[in-house]
Every structure is written in structure tokens, then in C-alpha cells.
Amino acid sequence: MIALAAAVSLHAQGGDTKAIQLEDLYSPNSAAKETTITPGDVERFHGRLIHTNTNTYLSSAEVNNDFYKKYVNAQKLQDWGQYIWGLGASYAASSMVSCIFESDPFGKGFFSRHPGVVIGAAFGLIGGAMDFAGWAKLGSLADTYNTNPGVRKGYSLNFGQTVSGGFGLALNF
């Protein structure tokens, strides 16, 4: 078993017993490539805008104040819409369930006897419209961010060789 492990390790090393020198791994004279990580375009994701390259959410530090205010308002509109239509739909459903246990549930004067069905349905429709409007605004803001560089604040994350000969990260903004 030991002989097999030794043979595999020698084969993996290519049979060359020359030691690796520090200069082989890093030469101070070689130019290191600078890599820039850009967050990229954004798209809608669960009521927020997310960068497609880095999977990070859009923050206020990346865009101008007017754009960010519109973004927050669209988020709030969609969130409130989801709460309202969820509550309205559950209220309408619970009212329907309670009316089924009556002796004549769908008789004359159904809506006057069970206003919860109508109220819940109305809230469901209003909340659904608000949810859709917020979702549409987020899509419009994503299109604006992706096509109009004027709404972005410039920044970059750079990786490269430093003046002292090492490697480092630099966040430029």
C-alpha cells in the first residue's frame, strides 16, 4: 500500500525532483494583470434589484439619490400590495368558509349578509394592482439602470501588483 502511494505521488510530480524556487512562483519583474470586478446589470429579484454578475443587491452607494428614492418607493409599493392582497384574499376566503355553514348560504341577500367576501375581494384586487404596479416600476428602474449610465455612481474593485512588490485589492470610488 505504501509503495502504491509513493508511486502515485512520484507520478503526480512528474518524476522531476527539482525543487521549486521562489522566483518560479513569483517574479517581481513580471507584470501582474489587473482584474476589475464590475457588478454588472441589474434585474428584478423578489421585490428588489440584484446585480447579475455578483448577486448583490443594489445599494444607495451605487446610484444617485433620485434614482434610489424611486427604487425604495417601488419596493414599498410592491411590499404593501403583497400585504394587502394577501390579507384581502384570506379575509374573503375565511368569510366564504364561514357562510358555508349556514342553512341557506347562497340565498337571497348573500352579499348583505356576508360583506367580508366583498370587502376581502376588493382589498385583494387593490393589493394585487399595487403589487403589479411596484413590480412594473422595478422593471422600469432596472431598464433605466442598465441603459443609462448617468444614474450610476462609478466605483471599481481592482486586484493587482502594489508599489512594494506585493499584491493588493483597491476599491476606487
Salt bridges, closest charged atoms under 4 A:
ASP41 OD1 - ARG152 NH2 3.67
GLU62 OE1 - HIS51 NE2 2.42
GLU102 OE1 - ARG113 NH1 3.06
GLU102 OE1 - HIS114 NE2 3.17
